[in-house]
């Protein structure tokens, strides 16, 4: 697992932990594969960084 700033997220990355907003609202579930729309949603909720599964980051880089 690694922590990735929201602005550096790319579609295809897999969330390693549940994501909560600054107000502790549930945003994304652990195991979710990110899409462009989800990354935009994270930004709108003010999420600054996300725990990403280590192996999914390299897979997403290859897809980009």
Long-range contacts (C-beta under 8 A, 24 or more apart in sequence): 1-51, 1-52, 1-53, 1-54, 2-51, 2-52, 2-54, 2-57, 3-49, 3-50, 3-51, 3-52, 4-49, 4-50, 4-51, 4-52, 4-57, 5-48, 5-49, 6-39, 6-42, 6-43, 6-47, 6-48, 6-49, 6-50, 7-43, 9-34, 9-39, 9-42, 9-50, 9-52, 10-34, 10-39, 10-60, 10-61, 10-63, 10-64, 11-35, 11-36, 11-39, 11-60, 11-63, 11-64, 12-56, 12-59, 12-60, 12-63, 12-64, 13-50, 13-52, 13-53, 13-56, 13-57, 13-60, 14-52, 14-53, 14-56, 15-50, 15-51, 15-52, 15-53, 16-51, 16-52, 16-53, 16-54, 17-51, 19-47, 19-50, 21-45, 21-46, 21-47, 22-46, 22-47, 34-60
